[in-house]
């Protein structure tokens, strides 16, 4: 499992990064690392984070209700509403309670891109843990920027024929 050994790796990485810079640190992790252990480490070490949440057994319809109550709705086109927002969540550390945010993006589609009206609406959602105090669209953009980084990495490996470098 990708979480195996991750808490220790995060602690070591934070220590190493702090030897290199006194600038704030931001960690971006995917849903395989959606773990309370990781959240606690980031909070205790005062390192910022954006972690895509693992939806586990959550339902899109439940998130739609949350989004309608706490989010801001934008109708991107006829038949497609996008809700953005966040809700607070408290986490108990050893000696204190800290508040972080669940940032969400919920999409409700009643008409397809090509104009087909759905009998039953389609819903999508994505949620993130963060301690950043920035608007939800910024959190989501920061997370999705990892794809840009991975694309550069892939291009360097393939274009420069560097696929078999020792690690």
N, CA, C and O of each residue as an XYZ file, in Angstrom:
668
protein
N       0.845     -1.182      0.000
C       0.000      0.000      0.000
C       0.884      1.236      0.000
O       1.928      1.258      0.651
N       0.468      2.258     -0.726
C       1.331      3.444     -0.865
C       1.511      4.201      0.448
O       2.437      5.004      0.557
N       0.658      3.974      1.446
C       0.789      4.662      2.726
C       1.851      4.013      3.618
O       2.288      4.612      4.600
N       2.265      2.793      3.277
C       3.247      2.084      4.109
C       4.552      2.889      4.180
O       5.178      3.160      3.155
N       4.948      3.259      5.378
C       6.174      4.010      5.583
C       6.050      5.505      5.339
O       7.011      6.247      5.541
N       4.883      5.955      4.908
C       4.717      7.372      4.566
C       4.880      8.310      5.755
O       5.555      9.329      5.611
N       4.298      8.026      6.929
C       4.483      8.975      8.046
C       5.957      9.252      8.360
O       6.336     10.408      8.549
N       6.784      8.216      8.417
C       8.211      8.435      8.677
C       8.868      9.198      7.537
O       9.706     10.070      7.771
N       8.488      8.872      6.298
C       9.035      9.577      5.139
C       8.682     11.063      5.203
O       9.522     11.912      4.908
N       7.447     11.379      5.587
C       7.026     12.784      5.689
C       7.850     13.504      6.752
O       8.331     14.613      6.519
N       8.013     12.878      7.921
C       8.801     13.508      8.990
C      10.232     13.788      8.522
O      10.757     14.881      8.737
N      10.856     12.803      7.886
C      12.234     12.973      7.389
C      12.303     14.047      6.313
O      13.249     14.834      6.279
N      11.315     14.084      5.444
C      11.295     15.073      4.361
C      11.159     16.481      4.925
O      11.836     17.401      4.466
N      10.295     16.655      5.911
C      10.133     17.974      6.536
C      11.443     18.414      7.182
O      11.856     19.563      7.026
N      12.101     17.501      7.910
C      13.379     17.836      8.551
C      14.420     18.229      7.507
O      15.142     19.209      7.689
N      14.499     17.473      6.418
C      15.470     17.778      5.363
C      15.158     19.111      4.696
O      16.058     19.913      4.447
N      13.888     19.344      4.408
C      13.500     20.597      3.760
C      13.793     21.793      4.656
O      14.190     22.852      4.169
N      13.603     21.634      5.939
C      13.848     22.746      6.868
C      15.346     23.069      6.982
O      15.719     24.186      7.341
N      16.194     22.088      6.675
C      17.634     22.372      6.652
C      18.004     23.184      5.409
O      19.011     23.891      5.397
N      17.177     23.075      4.361
C      17.447     23.789      3.111
C      16.836     25.180      3.052
O      17.379     26.071      2.398
N      15.696     25.375      3.738
C      15.002     26.653      3.636
C      14.221     26.952      4.906
O      13.830     26.056      5.654
N      14.013     28.238      5.120
C      13.131     28.642      6.216
C      11.783     29.118      5.662
O      10.956     29.658      6.397
N      11.575     28.913      4.366
C      10.311     29.266      3.727
C       9.217     28.266      4.130
O       9.519     27.138      4.519
N       7.953     28.679      4.036
C       6.864     27.734      4.344
C       6.897     26.535      3.405
O       7.299     26.649      2.247
N       6.469     25.386      3.918
C       6.446     24.156      3.135
C       5.003     23.801      2.790
O       4.105     23.953      3.619
N       4.786     23.330      1.568
C       3.469     22.872      1.138
C       3.618     21.475      0.560
O       4.398     21.252     -0.366
N       2.857     20.531      1.119
C       2.860     19.155      0.641
C       1.551     18.883     -0.085
O       0.478     19.309      0.343
N       1.668     18.163     -1.191
C       0.500     17.806     -2.002
C       0.512     16.286     -2.148
O       1.441     15.717     -2.721
N      -0.532     15.634     -1.623
C      -0.601     14.170     -1.643
C      -1.901     13.719     -2.284
O      -2.912     14.419     -2.220
N      -1.867     12.541     -2.905
C      -3.080     12.023     -3.524
C      -3.890     11.219     -2.517
O      -3.501     11.093     -1.355
N      -5.011     10.678     -2.965
C      -5.956     10.039     -2.052
C      -5.426      8.757     -1.415
O      -5.977      8.301     -0.413
N      -4.380      8.172     -1.967
C      -3.776      7.002     -1.338
C      -3.121      7.349     -0.012
O      -2.848      6.468      0.803
N      -2.869      8.642      0.203
C      -2.238      9.096      1.444
C      -3.198      9.898      2.317
O      -2.772     10.697      3.151
N      -4.501      9.678      2.117
C      -5.523     10.296      2.954
C      -5.549      9.533      4.276
O      -6.289      8.563      4.442
N      -4.725      9.994      5.205
C      -4.567      9.315      6.485
C      -4.506     10.335      7.615
O      -3.857     11.375      7.498
N      -5.182     10.025      8.693
C      -5.148     10.883      9.878
C      -3.721     11.049     10.383
O      -3.346     12.123     10.853
N      -2.923      9.984     10.285
C      -1.522     10.058     10.729
C      -0.776     11.167      9.987
O      -0.025     11.929     10.598
N      -0.981     11.257      8.677
C      -0.304     12.290      7.888
C      -0.788     13.677      8.283
O       0.017     14.597      8.434
N      -2.095     13.833      8.451
C      -2.640     15.135      8.846
C      -2.018     15.602     10.164
O      -1.633     16.764     10.300
N      -1.924     14.701     11.118
C      -1.368     15.058     12.429
C       0.088     15.485     12.299
O       0.505     16.459     12.925
N       0.858     14.773     11.499
C       2.269     15.143     11.320
C       2.372     16.549     10.732
O       3.137     17.375     11.230
N       1.612     16.822      9.681
C       1.674     18.152      9.061
C       1.282     19.244     10.047
O       1.913     20.300     10.090
N       0.245     18.995     10.837
C      -0.191     19.992     11.810
C       0.850     20.193     12.912
O       1.142     21.327     13.293
N       1.406     19.100     13.421
C       2.413     19.215     14.482
C       3.685     19.897     13.982
O       4.335     20.636     14.722
N       4.034     19.642     12.719
C       5.269     20.195     12.157
C       5.054     21.559     11.493
O       5.996     22.148     10.962
N       3.831     22.052     11.524
C       3.496     23.346     10.909
C       3.897     23.393      9.435
O       4.484     24.368      8.966
N       3.572     22.334      8.728
C       3.790     22.263      7.281
C       2.415     22.230      6.617
O       1.557     21.434      6.998
N       2.211     23.080      5.640
C       0.910     23.145      4.967
C       0.721     21.950      4.046
O       1.687     21.310      3.632
N      -0.533     21.661      3.732
C      -0.829     20.472      2.939
C      -2.117     20.650      2.138
O      -3.023     21.391      2.518
N      -2.158     19.939      1.016
C      -3.365     19.715      0.229
C      -3.362     18.218     -0.058
O      -2.486     17.713     -0.760
N      -4.344     17.519      0.489
C      -4.435     16.069      0.314
C      -5.801     15.747     -0.283
O      -6.839     16.083      0.287
N      -5.784     15.095     -1.432
C      -7.062     14.666     -2.002
C      -7.645     13.591     -1.093
O      -6.967     12.630     -0.730
N      -8.904     13.769     -0.736
C      -9.550     12.816      0.162
C      -9.978     11.573     -0.597
O     -10.382     11.637     -1.758
N      -9.881     10.447      0.083
C     -10.395      9.193     -0.448
C     -11.887      9.175     -0.122
O     -12.258      9.232      1.050
N     -12.750      9.097     -1.138
C     -14.186      9.191     -0.859
C     -14.748      8.001     -0.093
O     -15.860      8.067      0.432
N     -13.988      6.917     -0.027
C     -14.432      5.711      0.660
C     -15.886      5.407      0.305
O     -16.174      5.134     -0.860
N     -16.791      5.443      1.244
C     -18.189      5.097      0.940
C     -19.082      6.330      0.860
O     -20.304      6.215      0.962
N     -18.491      7.497      0.681
C     -19.290      8.715      0.578
C     -20.050      8.728     -0.744
O     -19.589      8.187     -1.749
N     -21.211      9.350     -0.723
C     -22.052      9.415     -1.911
C     -22.079     10.831     -2.464
O     -22.079     11.809     -1.717
N     -22.102     10.919     -3.783
C     -22.146     12.220     -4.445
C     -23.399     13.001     -4.055
O     -23.350     14.223     -3.918
N     -24.515     12.307     -3.877
C     -25.764     12.984     -3.514
C     -25.644     13.661     -2.146
O     -26.180     14.750     -1.942
N     -24.943     13.018     -1.213
C     -24.730     13.631      0.104
C     -23.878     14.886     -0.022
O     -24.143     15.895      0.631
N     -22.850     14.816     -0.869
C     -22.006     15.984     -1.074
C     -22.758     17.094     -1.795
O     -22.474     18.271     -1.577
N     -23.708     16.741     -2.646
C     -24.523     17.764     -3.301
C     -25.302     18.560     -2.255
O     -25.390     19.784     -2.351
N     -25.867     17.878     -1.258
C     -26.608     18.576     -0.199
C     -25.686     19.505      0.591
O     -26.058     20.635      0.905
N     -24.496     19.030      0.907
C     -23.518     19.867      1.618
C     -23.151     21.074      0.758
O     -23.096     22.204      1.245
N     -22.900     20.819     -0.531
C     -22.507     21.886     -1.445
C     -23.606     22.930     -1.590
O     -23.323     24.127     -1.634
N     -24.848     22.487     -1.666
C     -25.953     23.431     -1.798
C     -26.104     24.279     -0.539
O     -26.545     25.427     -0.606
N     -25.740     23.715      0.601
C     -25.866     24.444      1.866
C     -24.674     25.378      2.125
O     -24.855     26.502      2.594
N     -23.445     24.905      1.817
C     -22.249     25.652      2.199
C     -21.433     26.200      1.032
O     -20.487     26.959      1.245
N     -21.778     25.832     -0.171
C     -20.954     26.215     -1.315
C     -21.512     27.373     -2.111
O     -22.599     27.884     -1.840
N     -20.751     27.762     -3.082
C     -21.154     28.780     -4.049
C     -21.360     28.061     -5.372
O     -20.527     27.259     -5.796
N     -22.483     28.358     -6.020
C     -22.834     27.669     -7.260
C     -22.542     28.554     -8.462
O     -22.818     29.754     -8.459
N     -21.977     27.929     -9.486
C     -21.735     28.601    -10.762
C     -22.293     27.684    -11.847
O     -21.929     26.510    -11.919
N     -23.166     28.211    -12.680
C     -23.679     27.413    -13.784
C     -22.745     27.645    -14.971
O     -22.823     28.673    -15.644
N     -21.860     26.677    -15.216
C     -20.853     26.811    -16.264
C     -21.468     26.807    -17.652
O     -20.975     27.476    -18.560
N     -22.525     26.067    -17.810
C     -23.296     26.025    -19.054
C     -24.666     25.503    -18.688
O     -24.879     25.050    -17.563
N     -25.602     25.560    -19.625
C     -26.932     25.046    -19.346
C     -26.837     23.560    -18.996
O     -26.283     22.762    -19.751
N     -27.385     23.214    -17.844
C     -27.384     21.826    -17.417
C     -26.155     21.375    -16.651
O     -26.031     20.191    -16.335
N     -25.235     22.295    -16.339
C     -24.046     21.925    -15.559
C     -23.800     22.983    -14.487
O     -23.415     24.116    -14.776
N     -24.034     22.574    -13.242
C     -23.766     23.441    -12.101
C     -22.538     22.922    -11.367
O     -22.381     21.718    -11.164
N     -21.672     23.847    -10.975
C     -20.475     23.497    -10.213
C     -20.539     24.248     -8.885
O     -20.693     25.469     -8.849
N     -20.418     23.495     -7.807
C     -20.424     24.062     -6.465
C     -19.012     23.969     -5.893
O     -18.374     22.918     -5.957
N     -18.534     25.074     -5.338
C     -17.239     25.102     -4.657
C     -17.449     25.616     -3.244
O     -18.278     26.496     -3.014
N     -16.700     25.070     -2.302
C     -16.792     25.553     -0.937
C     -15.910     24.746     -0.008
O     -15.111     23.914     -0.438
N     -16.076     25.014      1.271
C     -15.326     24.269      2.278
C     -16.118     24.228      3.570
O     -16.959     25.085      3.839
N     -15.824     23.209      4.358
C     -16.416     23.090      5.690
C     -15.284     22.762      6.669
O     -14.333     22.066      6.314
N     -15.392     23.265      7.891
C     -14.323     23.007      8.871
C     -14.412     21.613      9.468
O     -15.480     21.006      9.545
N     -13.262     21.134      9.882
C     -13.168     19.826     10.557
C     -12.130     19.991     11.661
O     -11.072     20.577     11.431
N     -12.418     19.482     12.852
C     -11.454     19.587     13.945
C     -10.687     18.281     14.088
O     -11.213     17.192     13.857
N      -9.427     18.429     14.476
C      -8.555     17.276     14.703
C      -7.903     17.451     16.071
O      -7.367     18.511     16.394
N      -7.962     16.400     16.854
C      -7.351     16.404     18.183
C      -5.882     16.025     18.060
O      -5.550     14.925     17.620
N      -5.009     16.940     18.452
C      -3.588     16.627     18.576
C      -3.332     16.263     20.032
O      -4.264     16.211     20.834
N      -2.093     16.017     20.370
C      -1.769     15.612     21.745
C      -2.310     16.600     22.771
O      -2.961     16.206     23.739
N      -2.037     17.890     22.553
C      -2.354     18.880     23.568
C      -3.311     19.971     23.102
O      -3.555     20.926     23.840
N      -3.857     19.852     21.897
C      -4.728     20.911     21.395
C      -5.658     20.388     20.304
O      -5.472     19.301     19.758
N      -6.644     21.191     20.018
C      -7.551     20.894     18.916
C      -7.245     21.883     17.806
O      -7.168     23.088     18.044
N      -7.072     21.376     16.595
C      -6.793     22.224     15.429
C      -7.927     22.081     14.432
O      -8.573     21.036     14.349
N      -8.157     23.130     13.687
C      -9.191     23.110     12.664
C      -8.538     23.118     11.295
O      -7.652     23.927     11.019
N      -8.985     22.211     10.444
C      -8.562     22.195      9.054
C      -9.832     22.291      8.205
O     -10.936     22.387      8.741
N      -9.673     22.265      6.903
C     -10.829     22.416      6.017
C     -10.967     21.222      5.087
O      -9.981     20.649      4.625
N     -12.225     20.863      4.824
C     -12.562     19.961      3.736
C     -13.033     20.865      2.603
O     -14.096     21.481      2.685
N     -12.245     20.936      1.566
C     -12.617     21.723      0.391
C     -13.329     20.782     -0.567
O     -12.923     19.632     -0.733
N     -14.392     21.271     -1.198
C     -15.142     20.410     -2.104
C     -15.447     21.086     -3.432
O     -15.551     22.307     -3.542
N     -15.584     20.228     -4.428
C     -16.093     20.624     -5.739
C     -17.117     19.565     -6.115
O     -16.797     18.380     -6.206
N     -18.346     20.001     -6.332
C     -19.425     19.096     -6.688
C     -20.004     19.561     -8.021
O     -20.295     20.742     -8.210
N     -20.164     18.619     -8.934
C     -20.733     18.935    -10.242
C     -22.068     18.216    -10.372
O     -22.180     17.020    -10.105
N     -23.065     18.966    -10.784
C     -24.393     18.419    -11.051
C     -24.695     18.639    -12.533
O     -24.743     19.773    -13.008
N     -24.897     17.540    -13.250
C     -25.212     17.639    -14.679
C     -26.630     17.140    -14.931
O     -26.996     16.038    -14.520
N     -27.423     17.965    -15.612
C     -28.769     17.565    -16.020
C     -28.885     17.516    -17.541
O     -29.841     16.960    -18.080
N     -27.907     18.099    -18.225
C     -27.859     18.091    -19.684
C     -26.414     17.809    -20.092
O     -25.489     18.413    -19.548
N     -26.214     16.899    -21.043
C     -24.859     16.578    -21.488
C     -24.281     17.733    -22.301
O     -24.997     18.658    -22.685
N     -23.001     17.667    -22.551
C     -22.288     18.690    -23.315
C     -22.916     18.895    -24.700
O     -22.944     20.011    -25.218
N     -23.421     17.800    -25.291
C     -23.998     17.911    -26.634
C     -25.515     18.136    -26.623
O     -26.165     18.034    -27.663
N     -26.081     18.443    -25.443
C     -27.484     18.834    -25.384
C     -28.473     17.759    -24.986
O     -29.671     18.031    -24.915
N     -28.011     16.545    -24.723
C     -28.904     15.459    -24.315
C     -29.374     15.698    -22.879
O     -28.554     15.851    -21.974
N     -30.679     15.730    -22.670
C     -31.246     15.930    -21.331
C     -31.266     14.583    -20.606
O     -31.738     13.583    -21.147
N     -30.749     14.571    -19.379
C     -30.702     13.350    -18.585
C     -32.028     13.127    -17.853
O     -32.616     14.077    -17.338
N     -32.490     11.903    -17.806
C     -33.654     11.562    -16.991
C     -33.298     11.635    -15.509
O     -34.096     12.071    -14.680
N     -32.081     11.197    -15.201
C     -31.575     11.229    -13.829
C     -30.289     12.054    -13.842
O     -29.379     11.755    -14.615
N     -30.198     13.085    -13.003
C     -28.976     13.905    -12.998
C     -27.735     13.081    -12.656
O     -27.810     12.089    -11.932
N     -26.602     13.512    -13.190
C     -25.310     12.903    -12.855
C     -24.586     13.819    -11.883
O     -24.639     15.043    -12.004
N     -23.905     13.203    -10.910
C     -23.167     13.974     -9.909
C     -21.729     13.475     -9.833
O     -21.466     12.276     -9.933
N     -20.822     14.399     -9.659
C     -19.403     14.093     -9.402
C     -18.972     14.943     -8.221
O     -19.508     16.027     -7.989
N     -18.004     14.442     -7.482
C     -17.449     15.268     -6.409
C     -15.990     14.918     -6.191
O     -15.548     13.800     -6.456
N     -15.264     15.897     -5.704
C     -13.893     15.700     -5.247
C     -13.720     16.557     -4.004
O     -14.235     17.672     -3.925
N     -12.994     16.023     -3.041
C     -12.792     16.732     -1.781
C     -11.315     16.662     -1.387
O     -10.592     15.745     -1.776
N     -10.894     17.644     -0.614
C      -9.489     17.791     -0.234
C      -9.391     18.216      1.222
O     -10.240     18.956      1.719
N      -8.350     17.746      1.904
C      -7.967     18.261      3.220
C      -6.965     19.371      2.984
O      -6.095     19.246      2.122
N      -7.071     20.450      3.734
C      -6.040     21.491      3.671
C      -6.072     22.334      4.937
O      -7.082     22.409      5.637
N      -4.940     22.961      5.206
C      -4.879     23.951      6.275
C      -4.695     25.346      5.681
O      -4.593     26.327      6.417
N      -4.652     25.433      4.366
C      -4.465     26.721      3.704
C      -5.724     27.574      3.825
O      -6.843     27.072      3.721
N      -5.524     28.850      4.044
C      -6.646     29.796      4.117
C      -6.722     30.552      2.802
O      -6.524     31.766      2.753
N      -7.006     29.826      1.754
C      -7.163     30.406      0.422
C      -8.504     29.918     -0.121
O      -9.057     28.944      0.391
N      -9.036     30.583     -1.152
C     -10.327     30.150     -1.695
C     -10.279     28.712     -2.213
O      -9.222     28.230     -2.619
N     -11.422     28.034     -2.198
C     -11.468     26.631     -2.647
C     -10.892     26.398     -4.040
O     -10.214     25.394     -4.260
N     -11.149     27.305     -4.985
C     -10.626     27.079     -6.341
C      -9.096     27.100     -6.367
O      -8.486     26.455     -7.220
N      -8.480     27.825     -5.456
C      -7.015     27.864     -5.381
C      -6.493     26.529     -4.845
O      -5.510     25.999     -5.362
N      -7.135     25.989     -3.827
C      -6.740     24.683     -3.276
C      -6.811     23.616     -4.363
O      -5.886     22.820     -4.529
N      -7.910     23.609     -5.094
C      -8.107     22.609     -6.150
C      -7.066     22.780     -7.245
O      -6.528     21.798     -7.757
N      -6.784     24.020     -7.603
C      -5.768     24.288     -8.622
C      -4.381     23.845     -8.155
O      -3.616     23.275     -8.933
N      -4.060     24.104     -6.894
C      -2.764     23.665     -6.356
C      -2.636     22.146     -6.426
O      -1.570     21.621     -6.745
N      -3.718     21.451     -6.129
C      -3.656     19.997     -6.215
C      -3.479     19.548     -7.664
O      -2.630     18.706     -7.957
N      -4.270     20.101     -8.553
C      -4.223     19.654     -9.948
C      -2.920     20.026    -10.648
O      -2.582     19.426    -11.668
N      -2.190     20.995    -10.126
C      -0.901     21.361    -10.717
C       0.112     20.230    -10.647
O       1.106     20.260    -11.373
N      -0.110     19.225     -9.789
C       0.835     18.109     -9.750
C       0.847     17.375    -11.078
O       1.866     16.789    -11.445
N      -0.251     17.394    -11.800
C      -0.297     16.767    -13.123
C       0.659     17.430    -14.095
O       1.273     16.762    -14.926
N       0.785     18.748    -13.991
C       1.724     19.494    -14.834
C       3.147     19.058    -14.520
O       3.950     18.837    -15.427
N       3.454     18.935    -13.243
C       4.786     18.498    -12.822
C       5.067     17.086    -13.330
O       6.159     16.811    -13.827
N       4.090     16.198    -13.208
C       4.286     14.828    -13.672
C       4.468     14.775    -15.190
O       5.219     13.945    -15.703
N       3.779     15.664    -15.903
C       3.929     15.708    -17.360
C       5.358     16.119    -17.732
O       5.960     15.524    -18.626
N       5.903     17.136    -17.049
C       7.287     17.549    -17.316
C       8.250     16.397    -17.038
O       9.172     16.142    -17.812
N       8.019     15.707    -15.919
C       8.867     14.588    -15.538
C       8.838     13.506    -16.616
O       9.879     12.969    -16.997
N       7.648     13.195    -17.096
C       7.485     12.182    -18.136
C       8.184     12.593    -19.429
O       8.843     11.776    -20.072
N       8.037     13.862    -19.806
C       8.661     14.344    -21.035
C      10.181     14.305    -20.942
O      10.857     13.936    -21.902
N      10.710     14.681    -19.805
C      12.171     14.646    -19.632
C      12.672     13.220    -19.794
O      13.663     12.976    -20.482
N      11.982     12.277    -19.155
C      12.406     10.878    -19.241
C      12.339     10.351    -20.667
O      13.278      9.711    -21.140
N      11.232     10.618    -21.353
C      11.064     10.024    -22.686
C      11.841     10.783    -23.761
O      12.510     10.161    -24.586
N      11.763     12.093    -23.766
C      12.411     12.896    -24.805
C      13.930     12.854    -24.725
O      14.610     12.897    -25.750
N      14.459     12.770    -23.522
C      15.911     12.764    -23.352
C      16.450     11.352    -23.152
O      17.629     11.166    -22.848
N      15.579     10.358    -23.326
C      15.948      8.958    -23.183
C      16.621      8.689    -21.825
O      17.670      8.052    -21.738
N      15.973      9.201    -20.778
C      16.520      9.036    -19.434
C      15.702      8.054    -18.604
O      15.625      8.181    -17.382
N      15.092      7.078    -19.268
C      14.193      6.160    -18.575
C      14.922      5.176    -17.685
O      14.318      4.635    -16.759
N      16.182      4.927    -17.927
C      16.869      3.877    -17.169
C      17.965      4.431    -16.257
O      18.971      3.765    -16.014
N      17.768      5.632    -15.762
C      18.748      6.179    -14.819
C      18.654      5.436    -13.495
O      17.561      5.034    -13.096
N      19.771      5.245    -12.807
C      19.682      4.649    -11.463
C      18.966      5.614    -10.512
O      19.067      6.833    -10.653
N      18.245      5.047     -9.544
C      17.508      5.937     -8.630
C      18.417      6.553     -7.611
O      17.964      7.326     -6.766
